[in-house]
Amino acid sequence: MDTSDVSQFARRAVLSAPASPQQIQILNQVILAVSALSITGAGWIILSFCLFKEVRTFRHQLILGLAISDFFMAVNFLSSCAANLSGYSIGKHQAFCSFNGFLTQFFVVQTDYWVITIAICTFLILANYKHQASWIQEHRILLWCIPWCLSILWAALGVGLDGYSNIGAWCWFGSDKTRLLVNFVPRWVIIIAMLGLYVRLYRIIYRAHEQFISFQDESSSHGIPGISSETGSSTRRIGRPSTSMHITSKDGTIEVERHGTGAVTNGQTHLGRPSTVLKKLAKQMMYYPLAYMVIWTIPTTIRIYQSVTGVPAPFGIATVDKACIVVQGFADAIIYGLNESSKSVWRNKFRKTSPTAPAPMHVNVEHEIRVERLSVIQTDSGRSSVHIV
């Protein structure tokens, strides 16, 4: 077997690698463009965090860690594509390929750990696990260390166990079976765990939404208007059944309080409409795992197909496979970064609001949703409250 035959055999041994120079050129151009898109998305999250105090909450600090991983992962992909397009074939330089593969494994795995960390912390806070929620917020440095340490361990094991090979646009594990077992099986365990956590949160938030709807129906039966209104004098309300709802917004918190019949108010009835906000928040909880499942479905399918058949996937599908991996930075910018807080602070920066206009109200999923009932000793009235942060 001559040298050209050996070279061709080595290229085809890595099933993910394109077969012809033209395919390599097209693949690297596509990945270069998608990498630039991910760098822009991740950079936007990082820039928002640096510029605005409103998006420096505990949860946004975790999202910042995810954005940093996405940013450097996309930079790593962009560097290998730029090298290939410039004529510096990364497959012919083992030192560069090993370093590029190490960074690929390091940051791709790290994003998995960040999304499950965000999911767990969000669940503990919103599900009102007070002790655990307080502990994680007091040990933020530890939370940052966990994804970095675990990803370093996996990337280092990759160097020693299988090594990193050129797969066309960057270097990674050459064996599809290795990638499937080391990366994709743990990843889907994480995705399923995320789905379970966010389904539970969806039910919690939706119950809060249903309780507010029932309160609105009760308010309508008492003739309470759906907007803030001034009531009559206090003497007209003494001993009369009254219902009020007060919505406050402070430090990204929306608090909804309900006062039952017989309570004496201070002369005002505040009634807001957070039910649509609650419903939107419940749906938002489900976007995170579903979007992650969509991103990784095609790459996982390709890994299984090539591992079982030993036949490379068609070039077009293989290109989409790699693009799904690289697009994470842009996808995370939409899923995690493009929320009401981020949009409102950017709008306020570029659009001057009226001095008399009320400050925009927004919802941050940060602290807790709590539904509780407290008896009021002074009267026979009841009081329930829903807290959303």
Order of alpha helices (4+ residues) and beta strands (2+ residues): alpha-alpha-alpha-alpha-alpha-alpha-beta-beta-alpha-alpha-beta-alpha-beta-beta-beta-alpha-alpha-alpha-alpha-beta-beta
